Amino acid sequence: MVTVQLLGGASLRSGDAPGDAPLGGPPAQRHRIALLALVAASWPQPLPRDRAMALLWPERSIASARALLSLAVHVLRGALGEGALASTGAGLLLDPSRVRCDLYDLRAAIAAGDVERVVQLFSGPLLDGFHLGDSTEFGYWLDERRRELGHAYVGALRTLAERQRQAGDVHGHVGTCLRLVAADPHSGVYAQALMHALDAAGDRAGAIQHAAEHARRLRQDLDLAPDPAVSALGERLRDAAVRRPPAVAVLPFLTLASDPENEYFADGITEDVIAHLSKIRALTVISRASVMPFKQRRRTLQEIGAALGAATLLDGSVRRAGDRVRIVATLVDVATHRQLWAETYDRQLTDIFAIQTDVALHIADALEAELTRDERARVGREPTVDVQAYQLFLRGRQSFITYTPQALTRAIEHFDRALARDPSFALAHASRALAYAELAEHGTVAPEIAYPRARDAAATALRIDPTSGEAHCTMAYVQTLWELDWAGAERGFRRALELSPSSADTHDLFGRLCTALERYDEALALLQRARELDPLAHRVDVATTLLRAGRYAEGAVHAAEAVELEPDDSRARATLGWAHFLGGRRAAGLAELERAVAVAGEGTLWIGQLGEAYGLAGDTERAHAILAEIEARAARGYVSPYLFAYVHTGLGDADRALDWLERAVATRAGPAYGIKGSFLFAPLHGHPRFDALLRQMGLA
């Protein structure tokens, strides 16, 4: 069956799949496409031949127009098939059972009041970009039909948006409001609808950004001042105190078994309960990284609650023996010491997923959190049907969280073994993808090896479970690092936050993307939210963003806090070093960078930055010594070209630095995605080759 596409452009295809061969030549001639549009728009009434002639060939004689129409009908019948274009007396009628036509389908959906179908079918204006130069009358007719269809499409969008809002479908509501804005980007009403939708979905930064985007469009397209209502809403969102529900923290489940191997099992339950709760928008959930330091309960629950900023704590224990598991869970109000809920589960190990779901739902109920139907379904979804695959996954995750190259490699081995038992284990695919991405960004594995593996694993996770926030976040991370697909990555991060609103990691990685794009206000808002969800982490990313924004004193405060929390964190040490160095305290900066290299051991990233700092400080001898050491390491194994770019930048050799930086971008080595606003490459800013590199990356 031939497909006639008239919306969003015009084409004829030999079948009904997008990849089917197009039909060119005589049937695709402009007047014949216009005739198809006239006939389809007239259905179910026939198109009078006289009307067709008047619209298509108004300057021709009646005899000439009739001959041209007859030829057009003959050619189209030959292309569309027998009976597709029928004659009914003095008219022409399309037979929708013999030809597929998007305009016919759309008009039928409009007539039936099927708003979801209307939104699905509307792929653009009727005959978008189409023009008949010899017929003003057809132009008038086409403009009128476009207005009618556009009005019906917008009406369907508004109806659908209201349905989604009432149903609590926050991510669907955002998507529909985005289409409303695309339909009329200058509308203040639609701009406000999108801002409200984004805010309801937890993306207040995106809502504020859209107010600025709407003002820019009005100024650029229409030379108008910002819409007062849109600006006022943006200010209210910016200035209003963030009214978030009191946070809940899940303390690490204590293991009561004598076998230390069960530690990973107890920690896995902790993390999975946190992950379940993080899917519920009405809750603010403290992340795993911040609760783990309190595993030994050396402080009272009240002290732990104060340290984490949590109003309620889940305290629990696990005892596992053979194929049985006993879990005790208690939810406590920190301020009043009151027990809000408690339960003891004594079940088969195969019931572990049902137990985790039950705990999460009881916590939500105790805290009077309302769950949408979608949230309840996602909380109840089991990650795998194979308990042994789950246990292998937990071992992998236990290795993953140490973030050393050796541990990440072990984590991948465990994830692979889990996937060998259950290839449909989406979370294991997503975790495997993230492990490869981490290895590539830190320069441990060549990016051309690690990133394709990461992307394939993330894509597999999304195919298996499109509602996995972890999978969307990981894919967005890969799109940032490997594909430099800024718009795609942003969509992915926003979708991940819709699915897991309390994911500190997603807020953090999205903040890094905004930092790379020099959207510092948004980045800091996202990173600050990451810190609220993970109070004992993410200080380094906040500090780095402040340094990029030129706020060195503030950056030094945050970096110093990170070092105080984790003195052996090489990244925190290096960031504090640059805060001192850029703030004018070069000796203190060099000392911290030297400590970063010392605590990193065999890691190479910080040694390259130390070499740059030596060069900028005028100590070229030490800078050249580090350059020689990096070259020696490169002779033994993989070393990111990014490191050479650092040192040559410090030595003032812009061309050599750009040689290596171009190679780093070409291979996506190290954090190459972030070069635009990097203070480490500030000496290269304005260089023609650097500007060309930004254009190549889509960052100009």
N, C-alpha and C positions, 0 to 999 in steps of 0.2 A: 504494500500500500504506500502510495506517495504521500509525503508530508509537506504541507504548505505552511511555512513560517512567515507570519506577517507582523508579529510583535517584536519590537526591539531590532528592527532590520527585516529584510526580506530574503527568503531563499526557498528553493525547492530541493527536496532530498528524495532519494530513491526508496527509502525505508523510514521507519519511525524512531531510529536510534540516532543520537547526535553525531556519531562517527560515520553514518552512511554517506555514500557518495552524493555530492550535490549535482543537480541537473542544471547545466548551463545552456548556452545557445539560444535558439528562438523562444522556447517557453519562458526563459528568464528575462526576456526583453521588457523594458520598463512599462510600456503601455499594457502588456499582458499581466504583469504583476499587479498593476493598478486595477485591471479588470477583475482579477481574483479577489482583491480587497473589496471592491464594490459588491460582487456577488455574495461573498461571505457575510458582509455587513447587512445585506438585505434579508438574509435567511431569518425566518422561514418563508418570507415572501419572495417571489421571483423578482429579479432585477429587470425592469423594462429595458428593452434594447434601445429605445429612443433616449432613455435617461443615460445609459452607458455612452452612447455616441456623443451626447451633449457635453458630458463631463470629460471625456477622453480626447475628443477631436473637435473642439468647438469651432475652430477656424476652417475646417474642411466642409466641402459640400456634402449634402445628405448622401449622395451616391458614393462618394469617396469614403465617408465615415462608415457607411454600411459595409462596404467592401473590406475595410480595415478590421471592423468588428468580426465579420465572418471569418477572416483569416486568423485572427487572434483566437477565436473559439475553436477553430479547426486544430491549430497548433496545441492549444491547451488540452483538448480532448485526447490528442495523440500522446501527450506527456502524462496526463493524469489517469488515463485508462477509461475503458468503456463505461459510460453512464455517470461518470463523476461530475460532469457539467451538462445538465439536462436542459432541453428546450421545453418550455411550457407556453404555448401560444406565442405571444410577442415578448416573452421574458426568458431569463436564464436562471437556473436554480442549482445550487450546490447540493450534492448528495453526500451527507456526512458519513454514510455507511461505506462509501467507496474511496474516500480521501480523508486524511487526517489534517485538520486545520486548527491552529491555535486560536485564531480569532473566533471561529465557531465555538470552540470549547469554552473560551472565556465568556462569550455572550450567553451561552447556555447556563454557566455557573452564576452569572449576574442575575439572570431571570429566575433561577432557582433559589436565590438568596444564600448560596453556599459561600460564605465569606472566606473560609480557609482555602477553598478551591480557587476563588478569585485571586487571592494573594499568591497562591502557588503558581498560577498560570500567567500572571501579568509579568512579562519579562522585559517590558519597555514600551515606549510609545508606539502606536501603530505606524508601520513603515518609517521607522526612525531614520532620519537623514535622507529620505526619499523626496524627489522633486520632479515634477513634469513641467519642463520649461515652456511648453506650448499650450498649457491649459491652466489659466488662473482659476477657473471654476473648480477643477479637481483639487487645487490647493485649498480653496475655501471649504470644500466638502471634507477634506482630510483633516484640516484644523478642527472642524466641528466634531468629527468622530474622535479625535484624540482627546478633546476636552471631555466628551461624554465618558469615554473609557477611563480616563485619568480620574474623573470625579467618582466613578464607581469603585475604582481601585482604592482611592484614599478613604472612601466611606467604609469599604471592607476592612482596611487597616485599622481605622478608628474603632469599629465594632469589635474586631479581634483583640485589639489592645485592651479594651475595657473588660472583655471576658477573661483575658489572661491576668489582669490586675486583680479581679475579684476571685479568681481561682488560686491566687498565690503563685502563679507560674512566673517567677521573677526573671529568669533568663529568657523565656519566650517573650515576655513583655518588653524587655530591652531590645531584642531583635526586631520586634514589630515597630517600636518607636524609632529605631534607626532607619527603617524603611520609610516611615512617615517623614523623617527629616530629609532623607534622600529625595523623596517626592517633592518636597518644598523646603529647601535649605534656608529660606529667608523667613519662614513662619516662626514668630515668637511663641505661638501656642504649642507647636510641635517641639520646639527647642525645650520649652519647659517640661513637656511630657517626657522627653528623653532624660532630662536631668533628674526628674522625680524617679523615673524607672531605674536609672543608674544608682541613685542614692539608696533606693529600696533594695537593690541587689548588692549593696555593700561597697560600691565603687564611687565613693564621694569625690575622690580626686578626679575621676573621669567626668563626673557631673560638673564640677567646677571648670574643668578644662573646656567642656562644651560651651559654657557661657562665653569664654574668650574666643572660641572658634566661631560662634554665631556672630559676635561683634565684628570679627575680622571679615567674615563673608559680607555682612551688610556694608562695611566700609569699602571693601575692595570691589564688590559687584555693583552696588547701588549708590555708593557715596553717601550712605546714611549713618547717622549716629547709632550707637548701640541701643537695642530695645530695652527700655527702662525696666520692664517686668522681668526679662531674662537676667539683666545685670543685678537686679535686687535679689532674685533667687540665688544667683551665684554668690553674692555677698553673704546672704543668710547661711548658706551652706558652709562658706569659708569661716565665718565668724562664730557660728553657733557652737556652743560646747557640744562635744561628741557624746551623745546620749547612748551609751552602750550598756547592755545588760551586765550585771556583776559577773566577774569571771569565775569559772569553775576549773579546778586543777585536779587531775587524776594522778595521785602519787604512785610511784613505782610499786607494783604488787610485790609483797615480800614472799619469798619461797620458803616453805616450811619443810621441804624435803632435804635430806642430808646430801644428796647428789648435787654438786655445784654445777653440773651440766644443765640443771633445770633453771639456772639463772636466765638463760636466753629465752626460755619458754615464758617465764613470768614477765620479763621485759617486753616480750612480744605481745602478751595480753594487754599490758599497759598501753603500748603504742596503738594497738588496734581499737581499744576503747576510745582513746583520744581521737583517732581518725574517724570513728563513727560519730562522735559528738561534734567534730569539726564540720560535718555536713549539715548541721542544724543551724540555720541563720539566726534563730532567736537566742543562741548561746554564744558566749565568748569563752573560748577554751584555751588554756595555757598549753603550750607545745611541750613535746617530749624532752627537748634539750634542757629546758629550764627546770623540769621536775626531777630529772634523774639525779642531780646532786643531793637530793633529800632522801635517797633510797634507804639510808641507814637510820633515819628518824632521830638524828642527834639533836633536833630542836622540837619544841612543842608544835602542835598543829596550828596554834595561833601565830607563832613566830614564822612558820612556813607560809601560812596564808598571807601575812604581812609582807614577806619577802617577795612573794609571787604576785601580789596584788589580787589575790583570789578571795572571794567571799565564801565559797564552799569548797570542800575538799572531799575527794573520794579516797578512802583508805581501804586497803584490802590485802589479802594473802592468797597464795596458791599452794596446794599440795598435790603433787602428781605421783601416782603409783601405778605402774603398768598402763593399762588402758582406762584407768579411772582418774578423774580430776576433781578436786574439791576447791571451790573458790568462795571466799567470804568477802563481801563488799559492804562498806558503810559510807553513807553520805552525811557529812557533818557541816553544820553552819559554823563558820569560824568565829563570828562575833558572840554567839549565844551558847556555843558548845552543844547545841541541840542536834540530836540525830534526826535527819530528815527522811532517811530510808536505809534499810539494811536487808540483806538477803544472803542465804547460804545455798550454794549450788553443789550438789554431789551427783555427778553425772559421768557418763561415758565420755572418753576423750573426743569421740566423733561429734559430741554436742557442743564443742567449744565455740563454734560460730553463733549458735543460738544463744549461748550464755552471754557472749559479748553484746549481741543485739539487745537482749533483755536488759542488761545493765544500762546501756545507753538510753533506752526508751524509759526506764524507770527514773533515771536521773533527770531527763527532760520533763517527765511528768511531775517529779518532786519540785522542780524549779519553775513549774507552770509555763513551760515553753511550748508554744504552738508549733506543730510540725505540719508542713504541707504534705499532700499525698505523695508527691515526688520525693520529698526528703525521707518520709517513712519507708518508701520502697527501697531507696538507696542504702539506708541504715540496715535494712533487713537482708540485703543481697550478700550471699556467701561468696568469698573470694575464690574458693576452690572446692572441688568435691573430694580431694585427696588429702587426708590429714597428714600423711607423711610428707607430701609436697609442701604443705604449710609449715611443718617443722623445719624442713630444709630452708625454706624461705626465711624463717625467723633467724636461723643461724647466719644466713647471708646478710640480713639486715643488721644483726649484731656486729658483724665485721664492718659493714658499710659505714656505720656512724663514727668510726675512728678516723676516717678520711685520709689515712696514709695510703700511698700507692700499693703497698703490699696487702693492706687490709681490703682495699677496693678490689684488687685482683682476686682475693679469697672470696669476697662477696659475690663476684660474678660467677665463680665456680659453683657456689651453693645455689645461686639463682638458676644456673644451667641445669643442675641436678633436679631442682624442683620442677623446672619446665619439662624435663625429660619424663617426669611422672605425669604431669598435667600441662600439656601445651596450651590449654585455654586459661591459664592462670594470669589474668591481665596485670595484676599488681606486680607479679614477679617480672613480667616483661618491662613494665614501666621502671621498676627499680634497677633492672639490668641496664636499661638505656641511660638512666641518670649516672650510674657508676662509670660507664664508658665516657660520658660527657665530662665528668669530673676528671678522669684520667687525662683526657685530651686538653682541657683548659689549663691544667697544672703542668702540662708539658711532659708527662710521664710516658704517654703513648702517642705515636705520630697521629695527627688529626685525620689524615686521609684513611687511617685504619679505624680509629675509634669512633669518629662522628657518623660514618655510614652505618656502623653497627648500632649506635645509639638511635639513629633515626629509624632504622628498620624495626628495632625493638619497640620504640614508642608508637610507631604506626600500627604494629601488631596489637599492642595494648588497646589502642583506640578502636580498632576493628572489633575486638572482642567485647570491650565495654566502653561505649561512647560516653557514659556518664561518670567515668573515672576522673576525678579532679587531678589525681596524681599523674595520670597519663597525659591530660591536656597541658599540665604544667611542664612536664618533661619535654613534650614535643615543642612547646613554645621556647623552652630553654635551648633546644637544639636549633630551632629556627633562628634564634638570636646568634648563637655561636658559629654555626656552620653555614646556614643559608643566607644570613644577613637579611632575612625577610622581616623587616621591622613591623609592618602592618599585620602580617600573619602571626608573628609572635605576640603582638599586643592583643589580638583577638583571642589567641590561645590562653594567655594569662587571665584575661577577663572572664573567659568561660570557666577556667579552673577555679577562680574565686567565686563564681556563681555556684559551683558545685561543692566547694569546700571553703566557706567564708572565713573559717578560723585557721586556715593554713598559713603559718608564719613563713614557711619556705616559699610559697607562691608570692606572698607580698614582697618578700626579700628579692626574689629573682626578677619580678616585675619592676621593682624599684631600681635594680641594676640596669634593666633595659632603658628606663626613663633617664637614668644617669648618663648612659651612653649617648642618648639623644639630646643631652643637655636640657632636659626638662626637670630642672632641679627641685622646684617646688613640689611637683607630683612625686618625684623620687623620694624626697624626704618624708612626705605624707605616708607613702607606702612603707618605707623603712621604719618609720615611727610606729606604724600599726604592727609591723613584724615584731618590734621590740615589746609592744604591749602584750602580744600573744606569746612571746618568748623572752621574758624579761631579762634573762641572763645571757642573751646572745644578740647577734646582729649589730652590736655597737661598731664593729669595724666598717661595715658597709655604710653606716651613717657617717662615720668619720671620713671615709674616702669621698663620699658625695660632697661633704662640706669643703674638703680640700679642693675638689674640682670646681666648686662654686667660688673659690677664693676666700673662704671663711676659715682661715688657718687657726685662729685661736679657739674657735668652737670645735674644729676638727681635732685639735690637740686634746681637749677635755674628753671627748668621746673615746679617742684612741687610748688615752691614759686609763680610763675606766676599763676598757677591754683588757689592757695589759695587767691591771690590778686583779681582774677576775681570773685570767689565765696567763700567768707569767711566761709560760713556755709556748705560747701561740706565736709562731713566727710571723704570721700575717699581721697580727696586732702590733708586734714590735716594729715591723717595717713601716706600717702606717703611722705610728707615733714618730718614727724617725723622720719621715717626710713632713709631718706636721711641724716638727721642730725646724727642719732644714728650710722649708719654704717660709716659715715665720721668722727667719733670720738667725736662729740658734743652730748654726751649722755643725759645730762640734758635738752638741748633744744629739743632733740628728744622725750624724755619722756613727756615734756610739750605739744608738738604738738599731741602726741598720746592721752594724757588725754583730750585735746580739741576735738579730733575726737570722742571719746566716749561720750563726753558731748553733741555735736551737733547731734549725731546719735540717741539720745533718747533710744528707746527700742531695737535698732539694736544690734546684738551680735558679729558681725564679728570683729569689732575693739577692743572690750573688750578682746577678746582672744589674739589679737596681743599685746595689752598693757600688759597683763599678761606675755607673752613671753619676752617682753622688760624688765619688772621688773626682771624677773629671770636672763636674760643675764647680767643685771646691778648689780646683787648680792643682790637685794632687795627681798629675798625669802618670807618674811612675806607678802608683798603686792601681790606677785605672787600667793601664796597659798590662800589669801583672794579672789582674782579674780576667782581662780579655784573653791572655795566654792560657789561663786555667780553663776558661770556657771552651776554648779551641781544643784543649787536651781532652776534656770530657766529651766533646763532640766526636773525637776520634775513637772513643770507646763505645759510644751509643748515641741515642737520639738526644739532641739538645734543640730547644725551640729557637728559631731565628730571631724571635722577639728579644732574647737576651743580648744578642749582638747589637740589635738596634738600640737598646738601652745604653750600652757602653759607648758606642760611637756618637750617640746624641750628647752624652756628657762630655766627650772629648771635642765636641764642636765640629765633627766631620759629618755634615748634613747629608752629603751625597752617599757616603758609605752607610749611614744610618738608614737612609731611605731605601738603599738597595736591600737591606735586611728587612725593613718594615714592609716593603712591597712583597717580599717573599713570604713574610709572616701572614699578610692578608690573603695572598693567593692560596696559601695552604691552610688558612684559618688557625694558625699556630698561636697558642697562648690566648690571652684576652684581647685578640686583635680587633674584636667588634667594638671595643671601647676607646679607640684612638682619638676620636674627634675632640673630646674635652679633656683628654688626659694631661695632667700637669707634667707627667714624665716626658711628653713629647712637645711641650710648650715651645722649646727652641725651634721646632720645625714648622710651627704655625706660620702660614703666609708663604711658605716655600711653594713654588709652582707644582712641584712633584707631589707634595703633601696634599695640596688642594685637588690635584687630579685624582689622587688616591681616594679622597673623600667622595668625589663625584662617582668614581667607580663603585663605591660601597653604597651609593644612594644616600649620602650624608651631607652633600653640599648644600 
